[in-house]
């Protein structure tokens, strides 16, 4: 059975997130914090409605969507100001998984076919601001190429039960923070999810909603362990040690312990929860410091007696303020680290240091002193050298030339203020 989705939403205008409820507007200026909160606390997606009234604000909105998609792990659905195919492209190129076209605008109906042909039907949704669009035109939208539809109509329970069937999945807008109303929508087979517009979502936790909906028989995307707690091998204290690792860098952050209650709370909340041996009580990491650990994965070792947790760490993992608890060197032997992530970042940091603290005789500083045109000239030369080397049967030559190219590329990145995180984030979004 397909899992149902909870998708918080907000409008965006003049640099502010706008949430409407019964004619009142709720605002948030810290868009990234709002988006990260939804992503970390169980939302299955995020819908952003572009409410801009002029081209300048529209471009600011596109830039905001781009920043949000780089910061969060859940898909973004964006739309609201589509006048031509170029507008669809802007939302998608900013990182949105899909864009919606308001079918109350006749030109947008015609645009569905063109947009789905150009970008793929899975990226095009029909936005329906009235129930009659669902009753009379949903077959047309599906044939034109829309892969899903957003139904923005407030209905009572009897109207929800009488919703027409749909050939494509429906995301139903719900403005009531009542589990029963949300569940009523989600029990309809053609409704794939609910778009939440309630004020509750300013501080709401979708993971909590999902647990409540699961109790009502709604299939939701939650953490469920493939191994039962009774099959774990506990230590003499009845606990399981947990090795905690940063999901992005693989850095080991800390070691802690779980009992069954802590394990279950971790699954239910999505936040790492431990059992404190010193206090003999449950301990939600970050509850007092704000340095939460959001679960990305839990893996059990071959003996069923140790858990490896990959997490998104907020702030420092260690009570000393250090990122990791493992920072005291005992012994160390020199070795050559060829981990691509570390090598690229280490070289890039040296280049940034040269830019900030010039060193006499440094070739890197020579490039910075000569400026952008010189850097681009060298980058072009190195690209040509790669092409020439590729025709040479000796693989050593092309490795050398690619290394030269990457170095000059990193100089360009430093000159333009682009980081490796920016690059990998952009690649991940494609």
Secondary structure, 3 states (H helix, E strand, C coil): CCCEEEEEEEEEECCEEEEEECCEEEEECCHHHHHHHHHHCCCCEEEEEECCCCHHHHHHHHHHHHHHHHHCCCEEEEECCCCCHHHHHHHHHCCCCEEEEECCCHHHHHHHHHHHHHHCHHHEEEEECCHHHHHHHHHHHHHHCCCEEEECCCCCHHHHHCCCCCCCEEEEEECCCCHHHHHHHHCCCCEEEEEECCHHHHCCCHHHHHHHHHHCCCCECCCCCCCCHHHCCCCCCCCEEEEEEECCCCCEEEEEEECHHHHHHHHHHCECEEEECCCCEEEECCCCCCCCEEEEEEEECCCCCEEEEEEEECCCCCCCCCCCCCCCCCCCCCCCCCCHHHHHHHHHHHHHHHHHCCCCCCHHHHHHHHCHHHHHHHHHHHHHHHHHHHCCCCHHHHHHHHHHHHHHHHHHHHHHCCCHHHHHHHHHHC
